[in-house]
């Protein structure tokens, strides 16, 4: 691949570093999600995880619903599939509303934290709750390290 894409060879150290950091971040998120799932099961009395809680694992921790279902089945539990689909549909509606408000110039965002570079008008939207925000913020600030730009953080509560 290096012959066709010489930048891969030139950036080998950076690429390796990014992949390792992503893997570590994924494993930390997975571990946090597994801990959260265990705590949810302790709170569950009827051997069925609510659809809302299953969606929380999907949305916050990136757990595919089939992974959640597999883990639950191994432990003798199920999840409320209808409730999960309802929570997913509600999230899609909020995302549509946020996208529509952004197109119209509104700064109100129900599920997003906006990071804006004041001098470059650079904007990043971050889904909330963002479990590895510290890691994300570090990567954002690193991207500005060679710049004189300032970074401001705001949310819809401002």
Wavefront OBJ file of the C-alpha trace (Angstrom):
o trace
v 0.000 0.000 0.000
v 2.925 2.309 0.636
v 3.682 2.523 -3.067
v 0.174 3.650 -3.969
v -0.210 5.797 -0.854
v 3.239 7.059 0.204
v 1.645 9.216 2.914
v 0.837 6.003 4.798
v 4.509 5.152 5.058
v 5.419 8.732 5.939
v 2.756 8.868 8.676
v 3.254 5.323 10.025
v 4.048 6.442 13.585
v 1.059 8.769 13.738
v -1.297 6.160 12.265
v -0.089 3.515 14.723
v -0.498 5.929 17.623
v -4.018 6.912 16.595
v -5.072 3.278 16.188
v -3.681 2.371 19.628
v -5.436 5.344 21.241
v -8.720 4.448 19.532
v -8.395 0.847 20.692
v -7.705 1.931 24.270
v -10.640 4.330 24.151
v -12.924 1.616 22.772
v -11.858 -0.885 25.447
v -12.380 1.708 28.201
v -15.838 2.501 26.817
v -16.654 -1.204 26.557
v -15.528 -1.783 30.140
v -17.603 1.162 31.385
v -20.601 -0.141 29.439
v -20.232 -3.634 30.896
v -20.065 -2.157 34.406
v -23.166 -0.078 33.661
v -24.982 -3.142 32.331
v -24.112 -5.085 35.488
v -25.424 -2.262 37.678
v -28.609 -2.082 35.605
v -29.156 -5.814 36.069
v -28.839 -5.458 39.838
v -31.635 -2.851 39.677
v -33.811 -5.060 37.432
v -36.265 -7.216 39.335
v -38.200 -8.927 36.521
v -35.352 -10.319 34.384
v -36.163 -7.798 31.644
v -34.047 -4.705 31.011
v -36.152 -1.719 30.041
v -35.939 -0.512 26.456
v -34.830 2.889 27.734
v -31.872 1.366 29.605
v -30.949 -0.819 26.611
v -31.003 2.342 24.492
v -28.755 4.096 27.027
v -26.159 1.364 26.511
v -26.508 1.735 22.739
v -26.453 5.523 22.659
v -23.965 6.302 25.430
v -21.615 3.335 25.330
v -21.930 2.341 21.683
v -23.186 -1.148 22.520
v -24.888 -2.661 19.484
v -28.271 -3.917 20.605
v -27.374 -7.448 19.494
v -24.376 -7.396 21.888
v -26.636 -6.252 24.714
v -29.184 -8.960 23.832
v -26.439 -11.615 23.759
v -25.022 -10.602 27.141
v -28.517 -10.434 28.609
v -29.446 -13.868 27.278
v -26.242 -15.372 28.698
v -27.291 -14.024 32.099
v -30.912 -15.163 31.786
v -32.368 -11.722 30.972
v -34.176 -10.125 28.048
v -34.803 -6.525 27.049
v -37.901 -4.596 26.075
v -37.448 -4.441 22.294
v -40.474 -2.193 21.761
v -39.206 0.276 24.380
v -35.768 0.268 22.758
v -37.253 1.059 19.343
v -39.340 3.874 20.851
v -36.271 5.413 22.531
v -34.337 5.109 19.252
v -37.151 6.801 17.323
v -37.317 9.613 19.895
v -33.553 10.164 19.563
v -33.844 10.287 15.776
v -36.551 12.943 16.119
v -34.343 15.025 18.447
v -31.455 14.722 15.982
v -33.693 15.856 13.123
v -34.906 18.800 15.190
v -31.321 19.744 16.055
v -30.263 19.521 12.409
v -33.229 21.646 11.368
v -32.495 24.257 14.040
v -28.833 24.376 12.983
v -29.802 24.991 9.356
v -32.077 27.816 10.450
v -29.302 29.386 12.535
v -30.676 28.494 15.965
v -28.121 27.814 18.697
v -30.440 25.624 20.792
v -29.372 21.987 20.740
v -30.971 19.453 23.058
v -28.380 16.670 22.836
v -25.204 18.374 21.669
v -22.329 20.264 23.194
v -20.868 22.719 20.702
v -17.189 23.571 20.643
v -16.440 26.636 18.592
v -13.128 28.146 17.643
v -13.812 31.848 17.859
v -11.164 32.993 15.382
v -11.558 30.319 12.735
v -15.319 29.818 13.077
v -14.512 26.140 13.488
v -17.304 24.203 15.128
v -17.566 20.649 16.383
v -20.730 19.086 17.784
v -20.261 16.437 20.441
v -23.068 14.063 21.433
v -23.984 14.278 25.117
v -23.458 12.444 27.357
v -19.962 11.881 26.013
v -18.272 9.290 28.212
v -14.741 9.919 27.059
v -15.000 13.705 26.866
v -11.572 14.187 28.446
v -9.964 12.155 25.655
v -12.006 13.959 23.027
v -11.187 17.400 24.453
v -7.484 16.495 24.545
v -7.601 15.549 20.849
v -9.439 18.775 19.982
v -7.010 20.936 21.906
v -4.093 19.074 20.314
v -5.493 19.914 16.896
v -5.308 23.592 17.843
v -1.810 23.398 19.320
v -0.205 24.871 16.205
v -2.764 27.631 16.003
v -3.354 30.883 17.843
v -7.058 30.056 17.937
v -9.051 30.148 21.119
v -11.559 27.481 21.990
v -14.856 28.216 23.737
v -17.280 25.671 25.112
v -20.991 26.293 25.399
v -24.168 24.331 25.777
v -27.836 25.075 25.420
v -28.011 25.887 29.135
v -25.965 29.075 28.617
l 1 2 3 4 5 6 7 8 9 10 11 12 13 14 15 16 17 18 19 20 21 22 23 24 25 26 27 28 29 30 31 32 33 34 35 36 37 38 39 40 41 42 43 44 45 46 47 48 49 50 51 52 53 54 55 56 57 58 59 60 61 62 63 64 65 66 67 68 69 70 71 72 73 74 75 76 77 78 79 80 81 82 83 84 85 86 87 88 89 90 91 92 93 94 95 96 97 98 99 100 101 102 103 104 105 106 107 108 109 110 111 112 113 114 115 116 117 118 119 120 121 122 123 124 125 126 127 128 129 130 131 132 133 134 135 136 137 138 139 140 141 142 143 144 145 146 147 148 149 150 151 152 153 154 155 156 157 158
